[in-house]
Amino acid sequence: MAPVQDGLSQGSALLQSLKKSAEAGDMQAANATLSQLKLVLINFPSLPPGGEESATAKAERTLAREVLEVAVFMSARQGDKKALARHMAQLKPYYLDGQLATSLPDSSNRLPLLGLNLIFLLVENKLADFHSELELMSDEDRSNECVMFPIRLEQYLMVGSYNQVLAAKDHVPHQYYSYLLSNLVDTVREAIADCMSTAYDSMSVKDAQTMLMLPASAQELKNFVATFHPEWKIFDDKVVFQHAAATKKMQEIPSMRVITETLSYATELERIV
């Protein structure tokens, strides 16, 4: 028992150091401390998959859960998707496994981190996993703002309300959501840009800034174009879209005739029903 007690004392001290470094943004020191903590946790017999019960089991599991919570937050801040997925997979049993979860007091980080995981799944376009995670939550958990936020994001994406997705980044319920939302915002801007270049041959710089929600300066738009659409050309106050061959073929489709026929079919179907 003494080695475990020593590990708990050492782990508690290292955890405080980890939090201090992470909050200060010193990721190099935080990562080094996290590696030390993982070595300490290996020696705790109560942690999954072992699950051995003892007088110190609750303290071991509480410490491990808190270490993993900080690790997930760190991964989000650093943009390390692989580490985030790995640490979240290790953490979820402490939240969702009946016996393990109920053996510990609830964590104030549980819902913020479950919400963070949902946003991560949206960023990775893992919609099936997104809905599977929601199914594991109680109605009470799903009504929490940290969970409702990614639910609304998914709804915006499904109906193509991209501007609402972009606007959501200014109203996050938890500060660490912003680190993942920047990736989702890039994805959404790309989708809007594709629609713009398909629907128009050109548009004013001002209109392009408005549609892409890059209002600060024309330089922001230029940076976006240089990074994501170098084929676009900016002349004075106009953005000229360079259409791909596939897009040109789409322009040859008699769109008005197709729309008219589709509406006619819909009207006939409504009459039949």
C-alpha positions as CSV (number, residue, x, y, z in Angstrom):
1,M,0.0,0.0,0.0
2,A,2.9,2.3,0.7
3,P,4.0,2.6,-2.9
4,V,0.5,3.6,-3.9
5,Q,0.3,6.2,-1.1
6,D,3.6,7.6,-2.3
7,G,2.3,7.6,-5.8
8,L,-0.8,9.6,-4.7
9,S,1.3,12.2,-2.9
10,Q,3.7,12.5,-5.9
11,G,0.8,12.6,-8.4
12,S,-1.1,15.3,-6.5
13,A,2.0,17.5,-6.5
14,L,2.6,16.9,-10.2
15,L,-1.1,17.6,-11.0
16,Q,-0.8,21.0,-9.4
17,S,2.3,21.7,-11.4
18,L,0.6,20.5,-14.6
19,K,-2.4,22.8,-14.0
20,K,-0.1,25.8,-13.3
21,S,1.9,25.2,-16.5
22,A,-1.2,24.6,-18.7
23,E,-3.0,27.7,-17.4
24,A,0.1,29.8,-18.0
25,G,0.3,28.4,-21.6
26,D,3.7,26.8,-21.0
27,M,2.9,23.7,-23.1
28,Q,6.4,22.4,-23.1
29,A,6.6,22.2,-19.3
30,A,3.0,20.9,-19.2
31,N,3.7,18.1,-21.6
32,A,6.8,17.0,-19.7
33,T,4.8,17.0,-16.4
34,L,1.9,15.0,-18.1
35,S,4.4,12.3,-19.1
36,Q,5.6,12.0,-15.5
37,L,2.0,11.8,-14.3
38,K,1.2,9.0,-16.7
39,L,4.1,6.9,-15.3
40,V,2.7,7.5,-11.8
41,L,-0.8,6.4,-12.9
42,I,0.4,3.1,-14.4
43,N,1.1,1.9,-10.8
44,F,-2.5,2.5,-9.6
45,P,-4.2,-1.0,-9.5
46,S,-7.8,0.5,-9.3
47,L,-7.7,2.1,-12.8
48,P,-9.1,0.5,-15.9
49,P,-8.8,-2.1,-17.1
50,G,-7.7,-3.5,-13.7
51,G,-10.4,-2.1,-11.5
52,E,-9.1,-3.5,-8.2
53,E,-10.9,-2.2,-5.2
54,S,-9.0,-0.9,-2.2
55,A,-8.9,1.8,0.5
56,T,-7.2,4.1,-1.9
57,A,-9.2,3.3,-5.1
58,K,-11.4,6.4,-4.9
59,A,-8.4,8.7,-4.5
60,E,-6.5,6.9,-7.4
61,R,-9.4,7.2,-9.8
62,T,-10.2,10.8,-8.8
63,L,-6.6,11.8,-9.5
64,A,-6.5,9.9,-12.8
65,R,-9.7,11.5,-14.0
66,E,-8.5,15.0,-13.2
67,V,-5.2,14.3,-15.0
68,L,-7.0,13.1,-18.1
69,E,-9.3,16.1,-18.0
70,V,-6.4,18.5,-18.1
71,A,-4.8,16.4,-20.8
72,V,-7.9,16.8,-23.1
73,F,-8.0,20.5,-22.5
74,M,-4.3,20.7,-23.4
75,S,-4.7,18.7,-26.5
76,A,-7.5,21.0,-27.7
77,R,-5.4,24.1,-27.0
78,Q,-2.4,22.6,-28.9
79,G,-4.6,21.4,-31.8
80,D,-3.4,17.9,-31.4
81,K,-6.3,15.9,-32.7
82,K,-4.7,12.4,-32.1
83,A,-3.9,13.2,-28.5
84,L,-7.4,14.6,-27.9
85,A,-9.1,11.5,-29.3
86,R,-6.8,9.3,-27.2
87,H,-7.2,11.1,-24.0
88,M,-10.9,11.5,-24.4
89,A,-11.2,7.7,-25.0
90,Q,-9.3,7.1,-21.7
91,L,-11.5,9.7,-19.9
92,K,-15.0,8.6,-21.0
93,P,-15.2,5.5,-18.8
94,Y,-14.9,7.9,-15.8
95,Y,-18.0,9.7,-17.1
96,L,-20.1,7.0,-18.8
97,D,-19.2,3.6,-17.3
98,G,-21.9,3.0,-14.7
99,Q,-19.9,1.4,-11.9
100,L,-16.8,3.5,-12.3
101,A,-18.6,6.8,-12.9
102,T,-20.9,6.4,-9.9
103,S,-18.0,5.5,-7.6
104,L,-16.7,9.1,-7.9
105,P,-18.2,12.5,-7.2
106,D,-19.4,14.3,-10.3
107,S,-16.7,16.4,-12.0
108,S,-17.4,20.1,-12.9
109,N,-15.5,19.4,-16.1
110,R,-17.6,16.5,-17.2
111,L,-20.2,18.4,-19.3
112,P,-17.8,20.9,-20.7
113,L,-15.5,18.1,-21.9
114,L,-18.4,16.0,-23.3
115,G,-19.4,19.1,-25.2
116,L,-15.9,19.6,-26.4
117,N,-15.8,16.0,-27.6
118,L,-19.0,16.6,-29.6
119,I,-17.5,19.6,-31.3
120,F,-14.4,17.6,-32.1
121,L,-16.6,14.9,-33.8
122,L,-18.2,17.7,-35.8
123,V,-14.9,19.0,-36.9
124,E,-13.8,15.5,-37.9
125,N,-17.2,15.1,-39.7
126,K,-17.9,12.0,-37.6
127,L,-21.6,12.5,-37.5
128,A,-22.5,8.9,-36.7
129,D,-20.2,9.0,-33.6
130,F,-21.7,12.4,-32.7
131,H,-25.2,11.0,-32.5
132,S,-24.0,7.9,-30.7
133,E,-22.4,10.0,-28.0
134,L,-25.6,12.0,-27.6
135,E,-27.6,8.7,-27.1
136,L,-25.3,7.9,-24.1
137,M,-26.3,11.1,-22.3
138,S,-29.3,11.7,-20.1
139,D,-31.9,14.3,-21.0
140,E,-30.6,16.5,-18.2
141,D,-27.1,16.4,-19.7
142,R,-28.4,17.1,-23.2
143,S,-30.2,20.2,-21.9
144,N,-27.0,21.7,-20.5
145,E,-25.6,24.6,-22.6
146,C,-22.2,22.9,-23.0
147,V,-24.0,20.1,-24.9
148,M,-26.8,22.2,-26.5
149,F,-24.1,24.4,-28.1
150,P,-22.7,21.6,-30.3
151,I,-26.2,20.3,-30.9
152,R,-27.1,23.7,-32.4
153,L,-23.9,23.7,-34.4
154,E,-24.8,20.3,-36.0
155,Q,-28.3,21.6,-36.8
156,Y,-26.9,24.7,-38.5
157,L,-24.5,22.6,-40.6
158,M,-27.3,20.2,-41.6
159,V,-29.5,23.0,-43.0
160,G,-26.6,25.0,-44.4
161,S,-26.9,27.9,-42.0
162,Y,-23.2,28.6,-42.3
163,N,-23.3,32.2,-41.1
164,Q,-24.8,31.0,-37.8
165,V,-21.9,28.6,-37.4
166,L,-19.4,31.4,-38.0
167,A,-21.2,33.7,-35.6
168,A,-21.3,31.0,-32.9
169,K,-17.5,31.3,-32.4
170,D,-18.2,34.6,-30.5
171,H,-20.6,33.0,-28.1
172,V,-19.0,29.8,-26.8
173,P,-20.1,28.5,-23.4
174,H,-16.5,27.4,-22.6
175,Q,-13.2,29.1,-23.5
176,Y,-11.6,25.9,-24.8
177,Y,-14.3,25.4,-27.4
178,S,-12.8,28.3,-29.4
179,Y,-9.7,26.2,-30.1
180,L,-11.7,23.6,-32.0
181,L,-14.2,26.0,-33.5
182,S,-11.4,27.7,-35.5
183,N,-11.1,24.4,-37.4
184,L,-14.8,24.2,-37.9
185,V,-15.0,27.8,-39.0
186,D,-12.3,27.1,-41.7
187,T,-14.4,24.2,-42.9
188,V,-17.5,26.3,-43.1
189,R,-15.8,29.2,-44.9
190,E,-14.6,26.7,-47.4
191,A,-18.1,25.5,-48.0
192,I,-19.3,29.1,-48.4
193,A,-16.5,29.8,-50.8
194,D,-17.4,26.8,-52.9
195,C,-21.0,28.0,-53.1
196,M,-19.8,31.5,-54.1
197,S,-17.5,30.4,-56.8
198,T,-20.2,28.1,-58.2
199,A,-23.0,30.7,-58.2
200,Y,-21.0,33.7,-59.4
201,D,-18.3,34.6,-61.9
202,S,-17.2,37.5,-59.7
203,M,-18.3,39.8,-56.9
204,S,-17.1,42.8,-55.1
205,V,-14.4,42.5,-52.4
206,K,-16.9,44.0,-49.9
207,D,-19.6,41.4,-50.7
208,A,-17.0,38.6,-50.5
209,Q,-15.9,39.8,-47.1
210,T,-19.5,39.9,-45.9
211,M,-20.3,36.4,-47.1
212,L,-17.1,34.9,-45.7
213,M,-17.5,37.0,-42.5
214,L,-14.1,38.5,-42.9
215,P,-15.1,42.1,-42.3
216,A,-12.0,43.5,-40.5
217,S,-9.9,44.3,-43.7
218,A,-9.4,43.4,-47.3
219,Q,-6.1,41.8,-46.2
220,E,-8.0,39.1,-44.3
221,L,-9.8,38.2,-47.6
222,K,-6.5,38.2,-49.5
223,N,-4.9,35.9,-46.9
224,F,-7.9,33.5,-47.2
225,V,-7.7,33.5,-51.0
226,A,-3.9,32.9,-50.9
227,T,-4.3,30.0,-48.5
228,F,-7.5,28.2,-49.7
229,H,-8.2,29.5,-53.2
230,P,-5.1,30.7,-55.0
231,E,-6.9,30.3,-58.3
232,W,-9.2,33.3,-57.5
233,K,-8.0,36.6,-58.7
234,I,-8.5,40.0,-56.9
235,F,-8.5,43.0,-59.2
236,D,-9.0,46.4,-57.4
237,D,-12.4,46.0,-55.7
238,K,-13.5,42.8,-57.4
239,V,-12.9,39.0,-56.8
240,V,-12.9,37.0,-60.0
241,F,-13.6,33.3,-59.5
242,Q,-11.7,30.8,-61.7
243,H,-14.1,28.0,-62.4
244,A,-12.9,24.4,-62.7
245,A,-13.8,22.4,-65.7
246,A,-16.5,20.5,-63.8
247,T,-18.1,23.8,-62.7
248,K,-18.2,24.9,-66.4
249,K,-20.0,21.8,-67.3
250,M,-22.5,22.5,-64.6
251,Q,-23.1,25.9,-66.2
252,E,-24.2,24.2,-69.4
253,I,-27.2,22.6,-67.7
254,P,-30.4,24.5,-68.6
255,S,-31.0,25.4,-65.0
256,M,-34.3,27.3,-65.5
257,R,-35.8,24.4,-67.4
258,V,-34.8,22.0,-64.7
259,I,-36.2,24.2,-62.0
260,T,-39.5,24.6,-63.8
261,E,-39.8,20.9,-64.5
262,T,-39.0,20.1,-60.8
263,L,-41.6,22.5,-59.6
264,S,-44.1,20.9,-62.0
265,Y,-43.4,17.4,-60.7
266,A,-43.7,18.6,-57.1
267,T,-47.1,20.2,-57.9
268,E,-48.4,17.0,-59.6
269,L,-47.1,14.9,-56.6
270,E,-49.0,17.2,-54.2
271,R,-52.2,16.7,-56.2
272,I,-51.8,12.9,-56.1
273,V,-51.2,12.9,-52.4
